[in-house]
């Protein structure tokens, strides 16, 4: 009988000595979160199958963002504003949140970690808004991965600010011919592979035979669909 103690949360070193947190559920699912970028780089089901994609070209060397997994895009998604593409949260070192608020997660799960990001003086020069970004990454007892974000305006002047945000998830797909994306019919989109020419989606499901990079316009935000063959 093994005497090794089961640890739902383990703090350790990852690639290039970067701090990371490993989350485990008793049935076998797991997730890995790097403090650099608040970045989830692995999510495995209870059979040990990897569900996320991380490129073999990922360097894990700051200030370059980790390529793959689940980058946190904040305070800008894509290249819609004056900041660098996808903002700066994915290029910053997050801290362990020692005083997190109550999060609506499954109380029976102990496999979670709370992170927090506050702006540095250099961040405030390029985006002059004071904030606290809190992120909880959790595994449910069933092995589902949950990310919950809360952004708080901490400015002393009380002025509101706007931002855009995304979990830019890279899923690992074993057979692209079996993938379908539904629910985008009649929406306008910009095709990034055709100089961002505007089209209207006609089909009831999108399937993939080659590289795709399109931005679909919704009533409240812009969602990007990007398929990379690497």
Buried (B, 14 or more C-beta within 10 A) or exposed (E): EEEEEEEBBEEEEBBEEBBBBBBBBEEEBBBBBBBBBBBBBBBBBEEEEEBBBBEEEBEBEBEEBBBBBBBBBBBBBBEEBEBEEBBBBBBBBBEEBEEBEEBEBBEEBBBBBBBBBBBEEEBEEEBEBBBBBBBBBBBBBEBBBBBBBEBEEEEEEEEEEEBBBBBBBBEEEEEEEEBEBEEBEEBEBBBBEEEEEEEEBEEEEBEBEEEBBBBBEEEEEBBBBEBEEE
